[in-house]
Amino acid sequence: MNMIDISRNRMFRISLVVGILVVLGAGVFGSMGRVKRVLIVMDEHEQMEVLADYMKAKGRVASTIVDQKNLPDDLSSYDAVVGYIHGKLDRKTELAIIDYTKKGGKFICLHHMISSGKAKNEFYFDFLGIQLDKPGESKNPTTPGGGYAWRHPVDMTIVNVNPEHYITSHNIEWDRKIAYKSSDEPSVEKEYPAFEMKDTEFYLNHKFTDGRVKTVLLGFKTLDDRNGITYMQDRAGWIKKQGKGRIVYLKMGHSTEDFRNPNVCQLILNAILWTP
């Protein structure tokens, strides 16, 4: 073999290796995924700005933040729709979210998207598989399994009852373990990973109306200092299949400071990135 043939063979091998690396590189970067397009529908802007900034920095997520008056007519181009509405849920928004989800979309339902302000909506709670008893009395103390209630500011411990799931395990810092007994019987007390939230808001007695079709991710443990009752309920995070799509509910996220907790934003980001 002469020098020309050797040179040609060497160039061929180099070209082959480069070609393989390009293909592999495309696979690696492709596995990272394209930028996710997320629509955030809200009535409290500051909290969602903090969330959007976090997701842009950490997760290749491009967020569009709108109020209900500026809700797009067509939501189908978004990889996920995040709902963060404290007050009234407009009928147009209600129907758009339901239609989007049932046709294959992912609806990330945050904090007060399940609250007494939505109790008069015609379809929304049935869509979620949720019931709130006595919503008009929600400012008053209650008992486990009783009427719906809320209170803030309180301290609350978020409990990871499904530690193998991507949403609860990817880049979340569970800094302690606590004794916790599931509210969904039959159950026994066990130790679970947890983290604490200070000066936040709790919601009690979200009742499932769809049996056990939901995948429960998170529970919470909190003390109501008005009656001395400690609540442990599997209602801080769950997934529900709805039509061709998914609903992911996460209870955390009352104040701007809540969203400065990286665990809160990371759980939401994980829910968006998670592939069923």
C-alpha positions as CSV (number, residue, x, y, z in Angstrom):
1,M,0.0,0.0,0.0
2,N,1.5,3.3,-1.0
3,M,1.4,6.6,0.9
4,I,-1.6,7.9,-1.1
5,D,-3.7,4.8,-0.1
6,I,-2.7,5.1,3.5
7,S,-3.6,8.8,3.6
8,R,-7.0,8.0,1.9
9,N,-7.7,5.3,4.5
10,R,-6.8,7.5,7.3
11,M,-9.1,10.3,6.0
12,F,-11.9,7.8,5.6
13,R,-11.5,6.6,9.2
14,I,-11.5,10.1,10.5
15,S,-14.6,11.0,8.4
16,L,-16.3,7.9,9.7
17,V,-15.5,8.7,13.4
18,V,-16.7,12.3,12.9
19,G,-19.9,11.1,11.3
20,I,-20.6,8.7,14.2
21,L,-19.9,11.5,16.7
22,V,-22.3,13.8,14.9
23,V,-25.0,11.2,15.0
24,L,-24.4,10.4,18.6
25,G,-24.2,14.0,19.5
26,A,-27.6,14.6,17.8
27,G,-29.0,11.8,19.9
28,V,-27.7,13.2,23.1
29,F,-28.9,16.7,22.4
30,G,-32.2,15.3,21.0
31,S,-32.7,13.4,24.3
32,M,-32.5,16.7,26.1
33,G,-35.6,17.8,24.1
34,R,-36.6,20.9,22.4
35,V,-37.6,24.0,24.3
36,K,-41.0,23.4,26.0
37,R,-43.7,26.0,25.3
38,V,-45.8,26.6,28.4
39,L,-48.8,28.9,28.9
40,I,-49.3,30.3,32.4
41,V,-52.8,31.5,33.1
42,M,-52.9,33.6,36.3
43,D,-54.3,36.4,38.3
44,E,-51.2,37.0,40.5
45,H,-48.3,38.0,38.3
46,E,-45.3,38.2,40.7
47,Q,-45.3,34.6,41.8
48,M,-45.5,33.4,38.2
49,E,-42.6,35.6,37.1
50,V,-40.4,33.9,39.7
51,L,-41.6,30.5,38.4
52,A,-41.0,31.4,34.8
53,D,-37.5,32.6,35.4
54,Y,-36.6,29.4,37.3
55,M,-37.9,27.2,34.5
56,K,-36.1,29.2,31.8
57,A,-32.8,28.9,33.7
58,K,-33.1,25.2,34.7
59,G,-35.3,23.5,32.2
60,R,-35.4,24.8,28.6
61,V,-38.9,26.1,29.2
62,A,-40.3,29.2,27.5
63,S,-43.3,30.6,29.4
64,T,-46.0,32.9,28.2
65,I,-47.9,34.6,31.1
66,V,-51.4,35.8,30.5
67,D,-54.5,36.7,32.5
68,Q,-57.9,35.2,31.7
69,K,-58.9,38.2,29.5
70,N,-55.9,37.4,27.2
71,L,-56.3,33.7,27.1
72,P,-55.5,32.4,23.5
73,D,-58.4,30.9,21.6
74,D,-56.3,27.8,20.8
75,L,-54.1,26.2,23.4
76,S,-53.0,23.2,21.4
77,S,-49.6,24.5,20.5
78,Y,-48.5,24.5,24.2
79,D,-46.7,21.5,25.8
80,A,-48.4,22.4,29.1
81,V,-50.8,24.9,30.6
82,V,-50.2,26.1,34.1
83,G,-53.2,27.4,36.1
84,Y,-52.7,29.8,39.0
85,I,-55.9,31.6,39.5
86,H,-56.8,32.7,43.0
87,G,-60.2,34.3,42.3
88,K,-63.0,33.5,39.9
89,L,-62.4,31.0,37.1
90,D,-64.1,32.4,34.0
91,R,-66.3,30.0,32.1
92,K,-64.2,30.5,29.0
93,T,-61.0,29.5,30.8
94,E,-62.7,26.6,32.4
95,L,-63.9,25.2,29.1
96,A,-60.6,25.9,27.4
97,I,-58.6,24.0,30.0
98,I,-60.9,21.0,29.9
99,D,-60.9,20.9,26.1
100,Y,-57.1,21.2,25.9
101,T,-56.5,18.5,28.5
102,K,-59.0,16.0,27.1
103,K,-57.5,16.3,23.6
104,G,-54.0,15.4,24.9
105,G,-52.6,18.4,26.8
106,K,-51.0,18.6,30.2
107,F,-52.7,20.8,32.8
108,I,-50.5,21.8,35.8
109,C,-53.0,22.8,38.4
110,L,-51.4,24.9,41.2
111,H,-52.3,25.7,44.8
112,H,-55.5,27.8,44.8
113,M,-56.7,26.4,41.5
114,I,-58.6,24.1,43.9
115,S,-60.4,26.4,46.3
116,S,-63.8,27.7,47.2
117,G,-63.7,30.3,44.5
118,K,-64.2,27.6,41.9
119,A,-67.1,25.8,43.7
120,K,-69.7,27.5,41.4
121,N,-68.0,26.4,38.2
122,E,-70.2,23.9,36.3
123,F,-67.7,21.4,35.1
124,Y,-64.3,22.1,36.7
125,F,-64.4,20.0,39.9
126,D,-65.9,17.0,38.1
127,F,-63.1,17.4,35.6
128,L,-60.5,17.2,38.4
129,G,-62.4,14.5,40.4
130,I,-62.6,16.8,43.5
131,Q,-65.2,17.8,46.0
132,L,-65.1,20.6,48.6
133,D,-67.7,20.2,51.3
134,K,-69.2,23.4,52.9
135,P,-66.9,25.8,50.9
136,G,-68.8,28.8,52.4
137,E,-67.5,27.9,55.8
138,S,-63.8,27.5,54.7
139,K,-62.5,30.1,57.1
140,N,-63.5,28.1,60.1
141,P,-61.6,25.2,61.8
142,T,-62.6,21.8,60.6
143,T,-61.8,18.1,61.3
144,P,-60.1,15.5,59.2
145,G,-62.6,14.3,56.6
146,G,-64.9,17.2,57.4
147,G,-65.6,20.4,55.5
148,Y,-63.1,22.2,53.3
149,A,-60.9,24.7,55.1
150,W,-57.9,26.9,54.5
151,R,-55.5,28.9,56.8
152,H,-52.4,31.0,56.5
153,P,-49.8,31.8,57.6
154,V,-48.9,28.3,58.7
155,D,-45.9,25.9,58.6
156,M,-46.5,22.8,56.5
157,T,-44.3,19.7,55.8
158,I,-44.5,18.3,52.3
159,V,-44.2,14.5,52.3
160,N,-43.0,12.4,49.4
161,V,-45.3,9.3,49.4
162,N,-44.2,8.3,45.9
163,P,-40.4,8.6,46.0
164,E,-39.8,6.5,42.8
165,H,-41.7,8.9,40.6
166,Y,-39.8,11.3,38.3
167,I,-41.8,14.3,39.5
168,T,-40.9,13.7,43.1
169,S,-37.3,12.5,42.7
170,H,-35.6,14.6,40.0
171,N,-33.4,17.3,41.5
172,I,-35.6,17.7,44.6
173,E,-33.8,18.1,48.0
174,W,-35.7,16.0,50.6
175,D,-33.8,17.1,53.7
176,R,-35.5,15.1,56.4
177,K,-37.6,12.0,57.1
178,I,-40.8,12.2,59.1
179,A,-43.4,9.8,60.5
180,Y,-46.5,10.0,58.4
181,K,-49.7,8.0,58.1
182,S,-51.6,8.1,54.8
183,S,-55.1,9.5,55.0
184,D,-56.3,7.0,52.4
185,E,-57.0,3.8,54.3
186,P,-55.9,1.2,54.7
187,S,-52.5,2.6,55.8
188,V,-49.8,2.3,58.5
189,E,-47.4,4.9,59.8
190,K,-44.1,5.0,58.0
191,E,-41.1,7.3,57.5
192,Y,-41.1,9.3,54.3
193,P,-38.8,11.9,52.8
194,A,-40.0,15.4,53.4
195,F,-39.2,19.2,53.4
196,E,-40.7,22.0,55.3
197,M,-42.4,25.2,54.1
198,K,-42.7,28.2,56.4
199,D,-45.4,30.9,56.5
200,T,-47.5,29.3,53.7
201,E,-51.1,28.3,53.3
202,F,-52.8,25.0,53.8
203,Y,-56.0,23.6,52.2
204,L,-57.8,20.8,54.1
205,N,-60.2,18.0,53.0
206,H,-59.9,18.0,49.3
207,K,-62.1,14.9,48.6
208,F,-61.5,12.6,45.7
209,T,-64.7,11.7,43.8
210,D,-63.1,9.3,41.4
211,G,-62.0,6.5,43.8
212,R,-58.3,5.6,43.4
213,V,-57.8,6.5,39.8
214,K,-55.3,9.3,40.7
215,T,-51.6,8.6,41.2
216,V,-50.8,10.3,44.5
217,L,-47.3,11.9,44.7
218,L,-47.3,14.0,47.8
219,G,-48.9,14.3,51.2
220,F,-48.7,17.1,53.7
221,K,-48.5,17.3,57.5
222,T,-49.6,20.4,59.4
223,L,-51.0,21.6,62.7
224,D,-54.1,23.8,62.9
225,D,-53.3,25.9,66.0
226,R,-57.0,26.8,66.4
227,N,-58.1,23.4,67.4
228,G,-54.7,21.6,68.0
229,I,-55.4,19.0,65.3
230,T,-52.5,17.6,63.3
231,Y,-53.5,16.8,59.7
232,M,-51.9,14.2,57.5
233,Q,-53.5,14.1,54.0
234,D,-52.4,12.7,50.7
235,R,-53.5,15.7,48.8
236,A,-50.4,17.9,48.2
237,G,-49.7,16.4,44.8
238,W,-51.4,13.9,42.4
239,I,-51.8,13.0,38.7
240,K,-55.1,12.2,37.0
241,K,-55.5,10.9,33.4
242,Q,-58.3,12.9,31.7
243,G,-59.2,12.0,28.2
244,K,-56.0,11.8,26.2
245,G,-54.2,14.2,28.5
246,R,-53.1,14.5,32.1
247,I,-53.8,16.7,35.1
248,V,-51.0,17.3,37.7
249,Y,-52.0,19.0,40.9
250,L,-49.4,20.6,43.3
251,K,-50.6,22.3,46.4
252,M,-47.6,24.4,47.2
253,G,-47.2,28.0,46.0
254,H,-49.1,30.7,48.0
255,S,-46.7,33.6,48.1
256,T,-43.7,34.8,46.1
257,E,-41.4,33.4,48.8
258,D,-42.9,30.0,48.3
259,F,-41.7,30.1,44.7
260,R,-38.3,31.2,45.8
261,N,-38.0,27.7,47.4
262,P,-36.3,25.7,44.6
263,N,-38.1,22.5,45.5
264,V,-41.4,24.1,44.7
265,C,-40.4,25.3,41.3
266,Q,-38.5,22.1,40.5
267,L,-41.6,20.0,41.3
268,I,-43.5,22.1,38.8
269,L,-40.7,21.9,36.2
270,N,-40.6,18.1,36.7
271,A,-44.3,17.9,36.1
272,I,-43.9,19.8,32.8
273,L,-40.9,17.7,31.7
274,W,-42.3,14.3,32.8
275,T,-43.3,12.0,30.1
276,P,-46.1,9.5,31.0
